[in-house]
Amino acid sequence: MRWQGIAHFQGWLTRFYAVAVASLLFSSTVHPGEIDDFTRNLPRGFLGEFSWEGDPTVQNVVITFDSVRALNEQNAEALGCGSYEAGRSVTRIKVRMFVRLPELDVEILELAPEGNSSFETGGSHRGRLSRDFQRIDTAWTTTSSGQRGELHLRALPAVACAPASAT
């Protein structure tokens, strides 16, 4: 009789673990319409700072997204422009950001720099968008050298692709 009770308990425990694992797997899935909500509600302007590891120079950054679109049920793309300002030097760039739901993982690519011939575009920013869409925190890694930096942005109601000091 005792063996039957133990076997019954082990069967119940196995079912419990199976349900727990299944709920973890499905809890991170994207719900219908979530990508549409994201594309509608992502702020179009961000302001913040970038700095290279080991360099005390802080660069002011402005990014504006002109368009945000769903690529599929879990991925979105935002296209826009931005500027980096360090001292009196301003570099304007094109920006392409990919966001993966539901984790809100982001990758930001910077393209076509204008104003600074040594501006690094060989790499990408990888990080996260906050759940309320108000902050983006990423780490930049340069592909060729492995040099790293950090970008921290906060949402603003409206910004233009201009130097941060002009907004």
Secondary structure, 3 states (H helix, E strand, C coil): CHHHHHHHHHHHHHHHHHHHHHHHHHHCCCCCCHHHHHHHHCCCEEEEEEEECCCCCCEEEEEEEEEEEECCCCEEEEEEEEEEEECCEEEEEEEEEEEECCCCEEEEEEEEEECCCCCCCCEEEEEEECCCCCEEEEEEEECCCCCEEEEEEEEECCCCCCCHHHC
